[in-house]
Amino acid sequence: MAMSMSMLLCWSCLLIALLWNILCMLLRRRRASLLARLHPLRHSHTIHAHLAFVDFPFLVRTSLEFGLFRTYAIPSISHILSRAGHFAANPSKRYDDTDILAKEMILHHIDGPRGSLALRRLNFIHSQYKISNADFLYVLSIFIIMPMEWISMYGYRDLTEVEKNAIFTLWHDIGTRMGIRNIPSSIQDIASYKQSYESKYMVYNDTNKEIAELTLGLLLGGVPVVLWPVVRRLVFAFMDDRLRKAMGYPKQPTWLSSFTNHAVKLHGFVVRWMPPRPLSWSEIRIPSGCPASQGGSFDPNARYLLSLQRYKPHYYEDGYKIKELGAMKPGCLGDASPGELLLSLSECSNLPWPLALVERSD
């Protein structure tokens, strides 16, 4: 009798788990069908915002953090960061500056007043250094390719062609207004450029390790000191050989590298058993508003408070002004470079997000 009760309980739990998994799958499929109705150009901001802040927030955020870490393995890039000294003086602030400027441009079209302000501030910061077009193009490829690769490897589903094209469109146009030349015309071509560039220029230099250590120090800031050696080894194990050698870090056992990769893959497995996040749970650290709408009352001197929904701001607890982000000459702006965009402001949908997710595109 006891055995039969145990078997009944076991089968009941399995049935409940199966029904729960089916429910989650149906809810996620419905959300995916809503996204598939959107236009990869007109709704590129909406689609990118959903991927980055609702559907794959951990993977998009972490892939870009790790992607920026990869750029520090390029001596020409790490040398500029080392010589400028801003990274060493306050790595937390530099992280927030990059994070906020990127999200301002993700959520607002770069030819509108707010998105353009963020873009012009970024252009001024970059104008203070001699950065090659090849380096600019490599960093742009990181923002396009890394989230796609991570979602493909570690996500609960693959991206659709609509979603991939939306990511490419948004960052292609940002690169155009940054004045980056010879941007490849397809995702495949820019992925090939990234691989070719890394094989040629990702080599060891002392400044690579200097900037890498500062970044690891920022990562370890929230980890108990006793765990630092373990976390460092896990980070080293997660790196591919080319990146690890360019940073000057020791090779880790094969089993540890396999463990770190499977640990990240576990994220996708867990997410499959969860219903899709409500749109109101988006992890946006800046005031979102509408990603395409510019707002007629936009004030370039406005101060914005960072969201405390998930992450406490490291530096801008009292808010920020877009034109004062970065370490040098607050208020100074560069120029937006001319060039033909894949998505002009006039063609960008003004449907507010998340309303656009329930509107059928033409």
C-alpha positions in Angstrom: 0.0 0.0 0.0 2.8 2.4 1.0 4.6 1.5 -2.3 1.5 2.2 -4.4 1.0 5.6 -2.7 4.6 6.5 -3.4 4.3 5.5 -7.0 1.1 7.5 -7.3 2.7 10.6 -5.7 5.7 10.2 -8.1 3.5 10.0 -11.2 1.4 12.9 -10.0 4.6 15.1 -9.6 5.8 14.1 -13.1 2.4 14.9 -14.6 2.3 18.3 -12.9 5.8 19.0 -14.1 4.9 18.0 -17.6 1.8 20.2 -17.6 3.8 23.1 -16.2 6.4 22.7 -18.9 3.8 22.6 -21.6 2.1 25.8 -20.2 5.4 27.6 -20.1 6.2 26.5 -23.6 2.8 27.7 -24.9 3.2 31.1 -23.2 6.7 31.6 -24.6 5.5 30.5 -28.1 2.7 33.1 -27.9 5.2 35.8 -26.9 7.5 34.7 -29.8 4.6 34.9 -32.2 3.9 38.5 -31.2 7.6 39.4 -31.8 7.5 37.6 -35.2 4.7 40.0 -36.3 6.9 43.0 -35.8 9.0 44.5 -38.7 12.7 44.0 -38.3 13.4 47.6 -39.4 10.5 49.7 -38.2 10.3 48.0 -34.9 14.0 47.3 -34.4 14.2 49.3 -31.2 11.2 47.5 -29.8 12.5 44.1 -30.7 16.0 44.8 -29.3 14.6 46.2 -26.1 12.5 43.1 -25.6 15.4 40.8 -26.2 17.8 42.8 -23.9 15.4 43.5 -21.0 12.7 40.9 -21.0 13.4 37.7 -22.9 17.2 37.3 -22.5 18.3 39.9 -20.0 21.0 37.8 -18.4 22.5 36.5 -21.6 22.4 39.9 -23.5 23.9 41.8 -20.5 26.5 39.2 -19.7 27.5 38.6 -23.4 28.2 42.3 -23.8 30.1 42.6 -20.6 32.2 39.6 -21.6 32.4 41.1 -25.2 33.8 44.4 -23.9 36.2 42.3 -21.8 37.4 40.7 -25.1 38.2 44.1 -26.6 40.7 44.6 -23.8 42.7 41.8 -25.3 43.4 44.0 -28.3 46.7 46.0 -27.5 45.7 49.1 -29.5 42.4 49.3 -27.4 43.9 48.4 -24.0 46.8 50.9 -24.6 44.3 53.8 -25.0 42.4 52.8 -21.9 45.6 52.4 -19.9 47.1 55.8 -21.1 43.8 57.7 -20.5 43.8 56.5 -16.8 40.0 56.9 -16.4 39.5 53.1 -16.2 42.0 52.7 -13.5 40.7 55.7 -11.5 37.1 54.6 -11.4 36.2 51.3 -13.3 32.7 51.3 -11.8 31.9 54.7 -13.2 33.3 53.8 -16.6 31.0 50.7 -16.6 28.0 52.8 -15.8 28.9 55.4 -18.5 29.1 52.7 -21.1 26.0 50.9 -19.9 23.8 54.1 -19.8 25.0 55.5 -23.2 24.3 52.1 -24.9 20.9 51.8 -23.4 20.0 55.4 -24.3 20.7 54.5 -28.0 18.9 51.2 -27.8 15.8 52.8 -26.5 15.8 56.0 -28.6 16.4 56.5 -32.3 19.8 58.1 -32.9 18.3 60.9 -35.1 15.8 61.9 -32.5 16.8 64.5 -29.8 17.5 62.1 -26.9 19.2 59.3 -28.9 21.2 61.9 -30.8 22.4 63.5 -27.6 23.7 60.2 -26.3 25.4 59.5 -29.7 27.0 63.0 -29.9 28.3 62.7 -26.3 29.8 59.3 -27.2 31.4 60.8 -30.4 33.0 63.6 -28.3 34.5 61.1 -25.9 35.9 59.0 -28.7 37.3 62.1 -30.5 39.7 62.7 -27.6 41.7 59.6 -28.6 43.2 58.3 -31.8 41.1 55.2 -32.5 41.4 53.4 -35.8 38.4 52.6 -37.9 39.4 48.9 -37.7 39.1 49.1 -33.9 35.8 50.9 -34.0 34.4 48.3 -36.4 35.6 45.4 -34.2 33.9 46.8 -31.1 30.7 47.3 -33.2 30.9 43.7 -34.3 31.1 42.7 -30.6 27.7 44.5 -29.9 26.1 42.8 -32.9 27.6 39.3 -32.8 28.2 38.4 -29.1 24.5 38.5 -27.9 23.5 36.4 -31.0 26.3 33.8 -30.2 25.5 33.6 -26.5 21.7 33.2 -27.1 22.5 30.5 -29.6 24.8 28.6 -27.2 23.1 29.2 -23.9 19.5 30.4 -24.5 16.3 28.4 -24.2 15.7 29.0 -27.9 17.4 30.4 -31.0 16.8 33.9 -32.3 14.6 34.3 -35.3 15.8 36.0 -38.5 13.6 39.0 -37.6 15.3 39.4 -34.2 18.8 39.0 -35.7 18.0 41.6 -38.4 16.7 44.0 -35.8 19.9 43.8 -33.8 22.0 44.3 -36.9 19.9 47.3 -38.0 20.1 49.1 -34.7 23.8 48.8 -34.3 24.6 49.3 -38.0 22.9 52.7 -37.8 24.6 53.6 -34.5 27.9 52.8 -36.2 27.0 54.9 -39.2 26.3 58.0 -37.0 29.6 57.3 -35.1 31.4 57.7 -38.4 32.5 54.1 -38.7 33.4 53.3 -42.3 33.0 50.1 -44.4 30.5 48.5 -42.1 29.7 45.0 -43.6 26.3 44.7 -45.1 25.3 41.4 -43.5 25.5 39.6 -40.2 27.6 36.9 -41.8 30.1 39.4 -43.1 30.5 41.3 -39.8 30.9 37.9 -38.0 33.7 37.0 -40.4 35.3 40.4 -39.8 35.2 39.8 -36.0 36.9 36.4 -36.4 39.5 37.7 -38.8 40.3 40.7 -36.7 40.8 38.6 -33.5 43.0 36.1 -35.3 45.3 39.0 -36.4 45.3 41.4 -33.5 44.3 39.6 -30.3 47.8 39.0 -28.9 49.4 39.5 -25.5 50.4 42.9 -24.2 51.0 44.1 -20.6 48.2 46.7 -21.0 45.8 43.9 -21.8 46.4 42.3 -18.5 46.3 45.7 -16.7 42.8 46.5 -17.9 41.7 42.9 -17.4 42.8 42.9 -13.8 40.9 46.2 -13.2 37.8 44.6 -14.7 38.1 41.4 -12.6 38.5 43.6 -9.5 35.1 45.2 -10.4 33.6 41.7 -10.8 35.0 40.4 -7.5 33.8 43.5 -5.6 30.5 41.7 -4.8 32.2 38.3 -4.0 33.4 37.3 -0.5 37.2 37.6 -0.4 37.6 34.0 0.5 36.1 33.0 -2.9 38.2 35.3 -5.0 40.8 32.5 -6.0 37.9 30.2 -7.0 36.0 32.8 -9.0 39.2 33.9 -10.8 39.9 30.3 -11.9 36.3 30.0 -13.1 36.7 33.1 -15.2 40.0 31.9 -16.7 38.4 28.5 -17.5 35.5 30.2 -19.3 37.9 32.0 -21.7 38.8 30.5 -25.0 42.5 29.9 -25.6 43.1 32.9 -27.8 41.5 35.3 -25.3 43.2 33.7 -22.3 46.7 33.8 -23.9 46.2 37.5 -25.0 45.3 38.3 -21.3 48.3 36.4 -20.0 46.2 34.0 -17.8 47.1 30.4 -17.0 45.4 27.5 -18.8 42.8 25.7 -16.7 42.0 21.9 -16.6 39.7 20.8 -19.4 37.1 19.6 -16.9 36.9 23.0 -15.3 36.4 24.7 -18.7 33.6 22.2 -19.5 32.1 22.8 -16.1 31.9 26.6 -16.6 30.3 26.2 -20.0 27.7 23.7 -18.8 27.0 25.9 -15.8 26.0 28.8 -18.1 24.0 26.4 -20.3 22.0 25.4 -17.2 20.5 28.9 -17.4 18.7 28.1 -20.6 17.4 24.8 -19.2 16.0 26.6 -16.1 14.4 29.3 -18.2 12.5 26.7 -20.2 10.7 25.8 -17.1 9.7 29.4 -16.4 6.8 31.4 -17.9 7.9 34.5 -19.9 8.7 37.5 -17.8 5.9 40.1 -17.6 6.8 43.1 -19.7 6.6 45.2 -16.5 9.6 43.2 -15.1 12.0 44.6 -17.7 15.5 45.2 -16.3 16.0 48.6 -17.8 18.3 50.8 -15.6 17.4 54.0 -17.4 13.9 55.6 -17.8 12.6 53.8 -20.8 9.6 55.6 -22.2 9.0 54.6 -25.7 12.0 53.2 -27.6 11.0 54.9 -30.9 9.1 58.0 -29.7 11.3 61.0 -29.0 8.9 63.0 -26.8 8.2 66.6 -27.8 9.1 67.9 -24.4 12.6 66.4 -24.3 14.9 68.5 -22.2 18.6 68.1 -22.9 19.4 69.3 -19.4 17.1 66.8 -17.7 18.6 64.6 -15.0 17.4 61.0 -15.0 17.4 58.6 -12.1 18.6 55.1 -12.7 16.1 52.3 -12.1 16.5 50.3 -8.9 14.4 47.4 -10.2 17.3 45.0 -10.0 20.7 46.6 -9.8 21.6 49.4 -7.5 23.6 52.1 -9.5 27.2 52.0 -8.7 27.9 55.6 -9.4 24.9 57.6 -10.5 22.7 57.3 -7.4 21.7 60.9 -7.7 20.9 60.5 -11.4 22.7 61.5 -14.6 22.6 64.0 -17.4 23.3 62.5 -20.8 25.6 65.2 -21.9 27.7 64.8 -18.7 28.4 61.1 -19.0 32.0 60.1 -19.3 35.2 61.4 -17.6 36.1 64.5 -19.7 34.7 68.0 -20.3 31.0 67.6 -19.1 28.6 69.1 -21.6 30.8 68.9 -24.7 29.2 67.1 -27.6 30.6 65.8 -30.9 28.9 65.7 -34.3 26.7 62.9 -35.7 28.3 61.6 -38.9 26.2 61.7 -42.0 25.3 58.5 -43.9 22.4 56.4 -45.0 20.7 54.5 -42.3 18.9 51.2 -42.6 16.1 52.7 -40.5 15.4 56.4 -40.8 13.6 58.3 -38.0 10.6 58.9 -40.2 10.2 55.1 -40.8 10.7 54.1 -37.1 7.4 53.0 -35.5 6.2 55.3 -32.8 4.2 52.6 -31.1 5.2 52.7 -27.4 6.8 49.6 -26.1 5.3 47.2 -25.0 2.2 48.2 -27.0 4.1 47.4 -30.2 4.2 43.8 -29.0 0.5 43.4 -29.4 0.1 45.3 -32.6 0.3 43.5 -35.9 2.8 45.1 -38.2 1.9 45.8 -41.9 
